[in-house]
Amino acid sequence: MSAGIIGAVLLAAVLHAVWNAIAHAIPDRLIGFVLIETATAVLAVPMVLAAPMPSARAWPLLIISSALHVIYALLLMRGYRLGDFGQVYPLTRGTSPLLVAVGAALFVGEVPHPVQLLGVVTVSAGLILLIFAGGRPTRARLPALGAALLTGVSIAAYTTIDGVGVREAGTTIGYAGWLFLLQGPVIPAIAAVTRGRALAGQLRPYRWIGLWGGVFSLLAYGLVLWAQTRGALAPVAALRESSVVIAAVIGVLRFGEPFGRYRILSSVLVAIGVVLVAAA
């Protein structure tokens, strides 16, 4: 992997951690996701107007992926409603690199180099370890962890599909634009139906921070899609999930969560995994 690809994916990791922290910081989870999804849909309009149309082969993948992205957002919203940021986020992100590696091998024919595979496993182990940073999971936390695990499965599914789709599309900007334009209006529409006239007033206090979350979300995944056209899917997924280390720092500084030995060990494992992925 070139330095440019590694740098782009690591920047995406930082942006991803930031927008997830924004989504968690807004007390009403639905309101947070409405603002984020609205921003991505609006920003997608000039993208689809300026970029070439994705090829016909990419459209079935685009439609499936947009549905998976909506499912992912709903599951993530539920996880953040039920659990702590420091435990839900690592599990959602930590389960996906290994599943992407399996999906890439089965459906794309990309078998990782043994050193890269070791890096992917090491990153995933480091991320999942963060689940214990807030203490041993209790029975009361199982619903949140279950939602987080399903979120991780959805991440792996759309990551694999988008890795194929963006290559078939022939245009990264066009694919990303249509992806965000297709998925973006769904959650705002759900909120409009369930909240009615009260929605506008509920959005107002968080409108700017929420919209910035949407900007960071679009930039983060746009960088990942670009990297997937130039690198193997599993290593890109593993590098992207280093965002969890950034999120751990945010959890300490913003949400007052303890750092502790698990976060230190996790950070070391993720750093080792990133070096292995990049070196292969």
Secondary structure, DSSP 8 states (H G I E B T S, - for coil): --HHHHHHHHHHHHHHHHHHHHHHHSSSHHHHHHHHHHHHHHHHHHHHHHS----GGGHHHHHHHHHHHHHHHHHHHHHHHHS-HHHHHHHHHHSHHHHHHHHIIIII-----HHHHHHHHHHHHHHHHGGGGGSS--GGGHHHHHHHHHHHHHHHHHHHHHHHHHHHHS-HHHHHHHHHHHHTTHHHHHHHHHHTTHHHHHHGGGHHHHHHHHHHHHHHHHHHHHHHTTS-HHHHHHHHTTHHHHHHHHHHHHH----HHHHHHHHHHHHHHHHHHHH-
